[in-house]
Amino acid sequence: MHDKKLYGTATVGTKGQVVIPADAREEIGIMPGDRLYVLGSCKSGFVGLLKEDQIESYIETMNLHIETFKSLKKSKEQ
């Protein structure tokens, strides 16, 4: 099963605001007051949103991998 889905379209308002389609908010679990991080690429014109807890999870995973890498590197150097 694919976890990526096209939820429809959104229009940018005069204040730069975008309404996230209701089915996307519901399926992804976006609630009023949630903090979303905006990321994108000027080159490709991509804009995406990540929930704060997802960013925190990615950072924790990267930190674990960094520590594992440091440990492996240190053992090879000895």
N, C-alpha and C positions, 0 to 999 in steps of 0.2 A: 504494500500500500504506500502511496506517495503522501508525504506530509506537506508538500507544497501545493498551493491552491490559488487560483485567481478568484478573488472575491467580488470583482466588479470594478467600478470606477469611482473616483472622488474628484471633486472640483476644488481648486484652491480659491478661497474667498479673497476679498480685497485686503483683509488683515493677515493673509498668509495662513489662515486656518483651513484644515482639512477634516472632514467628517469620515471616520473609519466606518465602513459598512457594518451594520448590526450583526450580521452572521459571522463576520470576522472577529468582532469584539467578543461575541459569545463563545465561539469555538476556541479562541486563543486565551480567553479568560481575562480580557482587558476590562478593568472596572474603573468607574469614575475616581479620579484622584491618583491612579497609577502613574508612575513616572516612566516615560518612554524616551529612549535615547535615539536620536536621529543620526543615521550614518548614510554615506553615499559616496558616489564617485562623479567628479566633474567630467571626467573623460567619457564615461559611458552614459551619464545622465541618470544613474541609478539613485534612488532614495529609498531607504528602508527604516523600519522602526524596530527596536528591541526593548522588551520589558527590562526594567532594572534588575529583577531577580535573575534573568537570563545572563546579563552582563556579569553579575556577581558569580554565577555558576561557571561561566567561561574563565573568569580570572582565577578562581579556585583550581580548576582543572589545569590551566597553564602553569600555575605555581607548583602543583604536584609534579608536572612534567619537567619543569625547570630543576626542581630539587633532585629528581631522579637522574637527569642529565648531569648535574654537578657531581653527584655521587659516582656515576659511572666514569666520568672524566677523571675524577680524583683517584679512583681505584686503578685506572689504566696508567696514570702517571707514576704510581708507586712501584 
